[in-house]
């Protein structure tokens, strides 16, 4: 049967009919559903036993319990943590409000195209546990090996980083209790969340994302009032404030071109985790239906959180504020250094600083949970592909990749190193490694999408055979890839010639650009292991593992959308 016949005809659809659901969710009985309640939710010893393979399976499959609402909120607010709420203050200090806004806007455009490219690939090729396999499939197996281990390492080092921020965040209220106590408590909390497997991660991200979204909207409303001079009498903002900080000495663009380049590492760290919606889709009940809608919510994530939120921060907090991270006596990232908390303090809004501090704490814990989820699922996928020890392919009866989860959780106690006098140095090393590591992942997703589209056309397929298409098409992926390269070049420049110096030393350079040599080492290791190189377009396999799609339903839905008015079609394309 030809591809056209396989897709069916859409012309018989009558627009007046009720809108058909895009991609019906036909009930499939999965291994997890056959278990009792206690085993299914990881609450007894039986749940730790290896899950039996289904007939025809070569490797265990991960859980499929995630619902559409989970994916929606993971896309909007998942994995937004210390980089945004605290690290943005340090970015404001080195670049000023103008460069802060421009750099985050550039990264936002980059992420918008990257996530759409990921969505197109994920709907076509379901990947259980690791989208690094797109690099293996469409670019180079050795590069895929590097991207898989790079992604595992990224999340493994983020966990102790976020636990450290948790400890210092709680210290905002009580400085008498050792930060180490709070690190231990929050590490234990993350362990407990992971006992519940995929559903534990999904529910935690859903409710924390709801809280972050609500708090950010509240912050922007209050910030608008303060900018207009509506702050309490006697506060900094009790008269019209406007954009005066953009015109102060130093202006909106601090430290010139170096200021522009220096912010990108913080922006990359802040956007890290946006791609997790594609990873989580592999564990959704019906990813063909829920993933496209979730991908479209990334627009709101970028606009509401990053662009509007930081725009107001740049209006209300000066780049030379002594409270920002990186200023004298503010070496650590903690709630005291968050520009969101500083706004409440300077406005004399009683309780608002504590409210934002709670949001920061929830956000940081959320990132910690996400780091275990992202790292463990990727490690499991590596093991299933033969790129990691087979023990990490173990999946228990409740759907948890047990040994992979334990391996990532074991990185948590590294947070105690930060209690040493050299704690800020460790923090900076972890931030540099995890921040730039994400850029290689995002660039690889864009390149994999470009290569997929090239092979798709070469092998005689049409775009109509792709159920969900990236909104920018292949040109959007070229833009995303180009911006990734530009950001890496900008960081390379600032690593060689940092702000305040003509030339960096070796220690300073590698502290800024550690991710690059790590990726190169992984790439060389992958080549030695697999002895494979760059794939030609004709070598790319488009058929193995491609999802079987309900084309009758897809065509019916496309006809329904085509019958809409133009304005409604555009709205539907971008947001629904």
N, C-alpha and C positions, 0 to 999 in steps of 0.2 A: 504493500500500500504506500502511495506517495505521501510526502509531508502534507501537501495541501488537502488530500483526502482525509488524512489522519486528523487534521484540525477541524474538518467539517465546514459546513456553510453557515454563515451568520445572517444571511439576507432574509430569512423567514421570520425574524424576530419582530414583534409588534411593540412599538415604544410605549403604548398605553398600559401595557402589563406592569404588574408590580415588579420592582427591581429584584432580579435574582441575586442570591448571595454569591459573591465571587469565590469560587472554589469551595464547594460543599465539604463539610467535615464529616466524612463517613466514619462511623465508629469502628475502630479496630481494637481488638482485645490484645493488650500487650502483657509481657511477663509480669510487670509490676502490678497490673490490675488483678492478676490471679492470686496475689499474695494477700494474707490477712492484714488487718489494719496496722498492727504493731510492726510487722515485718515491712510492710509497704512504706512506713514512715521512719524506719531505722531505729525502732525503740526496743528491740529485743536482740538476743545473741544470734538468732537465726538470720537476721537481716544482714549480718556480716559475711555470710556464706556466699561463695561465688554464684552468680546468676547462671542458670542453665542456658545453654545456647539454643536458640530457636532453630527449627528445621531450615537448612539452607544457609544459615549464618556461618561465617568464618570467624568473626570476632564478636564479642559482646556488644550490645548496643546500650547507649546511655538512656537515662530516663526520658519520658515524653510527657511530663505532667504539667509543663508550663502553659498557661493560658494566654489569650490575646491581650487581656488587660495588663499582664505582667510585661509582655514585650513592649506595649505602648509606653508604660512608665519607665522601663529601662532605657528606651530610646530618648525620652524627654529629660529625665533627671538622674538616671543611673550613673554611678562612677564620678559624680561631681563632688569633689572633696577639698583637701588642703590646697591643692594647686590653685583652685579658683578663689576660695574664700580667704586664704592666707597668703599664698605665693603671689597673688596678683598685687599685693601691697609692695612686695619687693620689686616687681616689674614696674610699678608706678614710680618707685624711687629712682630707678636707673634710666628710665626712658621718658617719664612725664606722661600726662594724660593723653596727649596726641599720639605718640608712638604706641602707647598701651592699646588704644582703640584700634589703630590701623593694623597692628600686628595680630591682634585677636580676630579682626575682621578677615585678614588674609588666611589665618589658620581655619577660620570658620568656613570660608569658601572652599578651602582644601578639603575639610572634613565632609562638607555637604556632598561634594562629588565622590569622595572616597566611599562613603557609606552607601550611596546609591549604586555605585559599581559593585560593592559587596552584596547588596540586596539582589541585584540581577543574577549574580553568580550563585548565591545561596538558594534562590528559588529554583534555578536550573539544576544545580548539583548539590544535593543535601550532604552536608559534611558533619559527621558526628564527632564534635569535640575539637576541631581545629581548622580554621580557614587558611592556615599556612599551606594546606595541601593544594590550594589554588596555585601557589608559587611552584610547587612540585609538578603539578599537572600542566601548567601553561607556560612556565618560564624555564626552570632548571631544577632538577631534583636536588642538586647540591645546595642551591640557593633556598629551596624549600626547607631543607634540613636546618640551614642557618636561621631562617625566619621562625621556624618552630621553636628552636632552643632559645633564640633571642626573646621570643614572646614569653616563654616560661621564665627565663631569667628576669625579664622586666617585672613580672608580677611577683616573683619570689622576693625581690628586693623592695618592692613597694610595701609589702606587708609590714616589715619592721619599721619602715619609714612612717607609715600611717599610725602604727601603734605608739610611736614616739610622740607624734602630734596629739594623739588621744590623751596621753599622760600630761602633757603641758597644757592642754585645753582645760582639763579638770582643775589643774593648779591655779586657774584663773580665780576660782572660788576659795581654794584652800591650799596654801603653799606649805603647810606644815607636814603634810603627808608626802612621802617620797613618790616621785614620778614612777619609780619601778613598781610600786604597788598597783598603780592604775594600768600600767602596761600589762601586768600579769592578769588583772581582772578583765580587761578588754580582749586579751588574747584568748582567755577561757571562754568569753562570750562568743567570739568568732568560731571557736571549736564547737560549741553547742549548736550554733546556727547550722554548721556543716553536718551535724548529725542527721538533720532533716533533709539533707541532699539538695536536689534541684529545687524542690518546693520551698525549702527553707530560704535559699538564696532569692528565689523569685518573690516570695512574700515580703522578705526584708527589703528588697529593692523597691517593690511597689509602694509600700508605706513610707519608706524614707524618701522616695522620689516625690510622693504627694506632699510630704512635709517641706522638702526643699523648694518645690515649686510654689507652694503657698507662701512660704517665708520670703522668697525672692520677690514675689508680686507685692507683698506687704512692704518690703524694703523699698521698692521702686516708688510706691505711692507716697510713703513717708519722705523719701529723698526728693520727690518732685515738690512736695510742700516745703521742705527745707530750702531748696534752691530758690523758691519764690519768696523766701523770707518768713515762712510761717512757723518757725521754731519757737519754743518757749522763751518768754522774756528773760533776758540775761544770758541766753545761750549764744553760741557763735553764729547761729543762723536765725537770729530774731529780726533781721532786716534783709532786704533783697540781696541775695547772694550771687545769683546768676553764674556767669562763666569767668569770674574774676581770676580764678586760679590759672586759667589758660593764658592770661596776659601778665602774670607776675614775672619777676626777674627769672630768666631761664626759659620762660615761655612754656608752651605745651609740648615742645620737642626738646627734651633734655639730652645732653651728651651727643647731639648730632647723629651722624650715621651709626656710630657705635651704640648709641642708645637704642636705635631701631633694631640692630642685630641682637643686642643682648636680651631683649624681651622674649625672643622666640623659644628659648629653652623652657621658660615658665609657661608660655602658651601651649607648647607641645605637651608638657606634663599635665596641664589643666584639661586638655582635650583627651588625654589618654583614657581609654575605656569606652569612648563613644562607639567604637567598633564592636563592643561586646554584644550588641543587639543581634549581630550576625552570628556570633558564636552561640548565643542563647537560643536562636531560632531552631537549631538542630534538636533541641529538647522541648520544642513546642508541640502541642497536640496536632496542629495543622499549620505548619509554617507557610505553605503556599497561600493560605488565606490571611494569616495574621502578620507575616513579615513585611509585605509591601506597605500596609497601613502603618506599621511601626516605624519603618524607614522614613516615611514622610513626616513623622513627628520630630525628626532631627532638626528641621527648620526652626521649630519653636525652641528647641534646646539652645541652638546657637543664638537666636535672636533675643529670647527672654533672659537667659542666664548670662551669656558672655558679652553680647554687644550692649544691650540696654543696662544691664547690671553694672558693668564696668564703666559705661558712659557716666552714670550718676556718681560712681566712686571718684572718677576723675574730676568731676565738678565740685565735690564736697571735701576731698582730702588732698592736701598739698603734697607734691612729690618729695619735698624735703621735711615732711612731718617726722619728728623724732620717734614716733611710735611704730613706724613701718619696719618690717623685717629687713635686715641689712644695715639699718642705722646703728650708730654707736649704742652699745648696751642692749641690742636686740638681735643677737646672733641666731637665736633659736626661733623656729616657726612655732608660734603659739597664739592663743586667742587674743592676747594683748597686741599682737602685731597685725591683726586682721583689719583692713580698712572698713569692713562692714560693722565691726564692733566699735571702731573709733568714731564712726558717724554717730552712733547712739550716745557715746560718752560726751562728745563735743556739743551735741544738741540738748544735753541735760534731760534726755528721755529716760526716766527711771525704769529700770528693768529691761529696756530694749537691748542693752549690751549683753545682758545675761541671756535674753531670748535668742539673739543671734549666735551667742556662744553655744547654746544647746543645739542649734541648727548645724553649726560647724562640727560639733561632737558627733551628731548623728551622721553627717556627711562623711566624716573621716572613718567612722566605723563601717559605713557602707562601702567605702573604697577597700577597706581591709577584707570584708566578705567577698567583694568582687575579685580581689587579687587571688584569693584561694580558688574561686570558681574558674576564672580565666586561666590561671596557671595549671590547675589540675586537669582541666578538660583538654588543654593543648598537650600536656605531657602524656595523657592517655592516648590521644590520637597519634602522637609520635611513636609510642610503643606498639600500637596496632599496625603502623606502617613499617615497623622494623627499624625505626630511627632511635629507639630508646629501649632499655631493658624490658623484657616481656612482663616483668612483675607489675609494671605500671599500667598494663592493659587489663588488670583485674577489676571487674565491676561486680559489686555485691547485689544481693536480691532486692535491695531498695533503690538500686540504680545509681549508687555512688561509686565513682572511680576511687576505691578505698585507699590504695597505696599512694596514688598521685596526690590525693587530698592531704594525707599524712606528710608526704614529702614537702609540700608547700607550707603547711602549718609549722613544720620544724624550723623554717626560716624566721618565724615570729620572734623567738627569744633573742635574735640578733639586735633587737631594739634596746636591750639592756646595755649594749655597748655605748649608747648615747648618754648614759649616766656618767661616763668618764669625762675628764676635763676636755678631751678632744672631741666631744660629742658633735659640735657644729661642723667639724671637718668631715666626720662620717656622714652627717646629714647631707652635706653638699655633694659628696661622692655618690651617694644613693640617688639624689635628685638628678644629677647629670646623667647617670647610667639609665635610669628609668625614663627620663624625659625624652632623650634623643632616640632611645630604642623604639619608641612608638612610630617615629618618622619612617623608619625602614619598613615597618609593618604596613603602614598606610601607602607608601610608595609602591610596595610590592602588590598590594590589592589593585591599585590603579593599573600597574603594568600587566598584571594577570588578566584584567578585564580587556585591555587593549589587545593583548595576544589572543584572548578568547574570541573577540569580535573579528579579528583578522582571519583566524582559522575557520570561524563560522562561515564567513563569506567565501573563503577559498574552497570549502567543501560543499558549496552549493546550497547553503541554507539562506533563508530570508529572515528579516527582523520580525515578521509576523509570527514566526515560530518561537519567539521569546516571550513568555507570558508577562513578565515584569521587566520593563526597560528602564535603565538609568536615565534620569530626566535630561542630563547633558549629553547622553550618548557617549561615543568614543572620544569626542572632543572634550567632554567634561572630565574624562579620565586623564587625557593628555594635560589638561589644566591642573588637575590634582597632582599628577606626577611632577609636573614642572614646578609647582609651588613647594612640593616636598624637597626637591633638589635645591631650590633657592634658599629654603630655610636651613638645610644642611650646610650650604655654602656660607650663609650668614653666620651660623654658629662656628664654622671653621675659622672664619675671619676673626670673630671675637675671642676664640680660643688662642689664636696666635697673638693678637694685639688687643688685650682687654681694656676696658675703660680705666683711664688713669695711668696707663703705661704704654710705651711704644712696642715692647716685645715681652711676651709671657715666658716664664721658665717652663721646664718640662713638667714639673708637678702641676702647675696651673693649667697647662695645655690639656693634659690627660684628665684632669678633674672636670674640664669643660667638655671634652670630646671623647670620653671613655667608650661610649657606645660603638664608635666606628671600629677600633681595633678588636673589640669583642665580636662584632658581626663578622669581620674578616677571618678571625680564628675559627668561628663556627662554620663559615663557608669552606675554608680549607679542610676542616675536619669532615664536612659532608662530602667533599670531593674524594678525599682519601677513603672514606667509608663506602661510598656508592660508585665511585669511578664513572660518574656521568657528568655531562656538560650541558650547555645551552641547547634547548630543543628547537629544531626548525619548525616552521608552521605546519609542514606536512606530517611531522612526528606527533603533533598534538592529538590526543584521543578525545573526541567530543562525545562519544557514545557510551562508554562504560560508566555505569552509575548515574546516568542522566535520569532525572525524575520522570516518571510516567504521569502525565497531566490530563485532567478531564477537559478536553478541548471543546466539547459541546457546551459545557457550562461557561468556559472562558469566552468563547465566541459570542454566546448569548449576552454575557455581561458587557463585552466590548460594544456590541450593538446598542445596548441600553445607554452606555456612556456617550456613544456617537450621536444619539438622538437628543442629547441635552443641548440647551442654549450655550453659546460660546463661553460666556462668563462662568457658567456652572461647570463646563468641561475643564476650564483652566483651574478653578477652585478644586475640583475633584482630582485633577492630575497632581496638584501640589500637596494637598492636605488630607485627602480621604484614602 
